[in-house]
Amino acid sequence: SPGIVRIKIVMIKAVESELMSRRFLADIRTSTTKEERVQLLSQMLALGQGFAALGDWKVGDIMTIDWAPGKGTKFSSNGKQIGETLKDDLTMQALMRIWVGDNSNDQKLKRQLLGERE
């Protein structure tokens, strides 16, 4: 839907930054076409570098992903921005598909996020 979007992720277990980066990139790979991956390549590299510079995630850490139409996607950890704002609107589309797209890895979570009853 049009308008500003925010995704908020609260860590319930510690996660190494390398694992977090690999998981995001793997999930984006499954949620995009080859053409989209080519278009997103430089932005995904920048995101991986941002995760690497940040360090490991601890229990209770909060990641926010903010998207504003025409302005791009911004990742933050505990209020501190991770890397640069990713300008391509396709970035947020690819991220949303991880959780609510046709190829979502967790269909139960997808239904819950979309407000469907079990």
N, C-alpha and C positions, 0 to 999 in steps of 0.2 A: 504494500500500500504506500501511497505517497506520504511524505513527511519524515521527520527526524526519527531515527531508530536507535535504541540503546539495548545492548545485551550485557547483562551483568552475570559474571561467573564467580562464585565463592568457592575457594579451594577447601575441600573436606579431607584432603590428604596432601602430603608434601609431594611435589613433582619436580624432577630435574628439568632445567630450562631446555636442555637438548631434547628430552623426551617430549616436552610440550611443543617445541618447534616441529619435531618430526610428525607428531600426531596431527597438528594443524595442517601441515603440508600434505600429509597422506589423505586426510579427510577432504581437503580442497581438490586433490587429484581425482577423488571419486565423485565429487559433486560438480565437476566442470568437464567441458568438452576439450579436445586437444587444442582447438583454436582459442578457446578461452584461456587455457593454461599458458599458451604462448603470449597472449595479451597481458596476463598477470605475472609473468616471470619476474620482472624487475621488482615488482611490489612484494612478491612473496620472498624474494631474496632479502629485501630490506626488512621485512617482518622477522625473518629468521635471525638476522643480525641484531635486531632490537631485542629479541628474546635472549640471545646469547649474552648480550651486554647486561641484561637485567639480572641474571642469576637465577637460582632455583626458587620455586614457589613454595611457600610454607602454608600450613593449615591456617585458614582464616584470611589469607591474602585475597584481594578482590581484583579481578580483571574486568574492565569495562571496555566495550567496543561501541563506539559512537559513530553514526553515519548521518551526514547531512547532505541532501540532494545537491549535486553540483560542487560540493566542497570536499567530499571524500570520507574516508574511514580513519578513525583515530583509535589506537589501542592505548590503554592506560593500566598501570598496576598500582593499586593503593593510591590513586590520584596522580601518579607521575606518568607522563606520556612515554610510551615505548616507541622509539624511533620517530620517523616523520609521518605526517598525515599521508595516507595512501589515496591519491587523487582519483583513481578510476572507480566509478560507481559499481563496476562489475565485482570488485572486491567484496563488498557487503552482500551482493546477491549470492556469490559463491559461499560465503560464510553462513548465510541463512539456510542455504540448501543442506549444509552439514546436519542441521538439527530438524529442519522441517521440509526438506526437499524429497523428491521421489526416491532417491537412493540413500535416505537417512539410515545410519547404522543402527539406530535404536527406535524402532517403530512405536514402542510403548511411550518413550519420552516424547516423540513427535506428537502423538495423540494428546498427551498431557499438556504440552506447550500450546497446542491449538485449542485447548479447552474442551476436548471431547471427553465424554464420560465412558468409563469402562463397561 
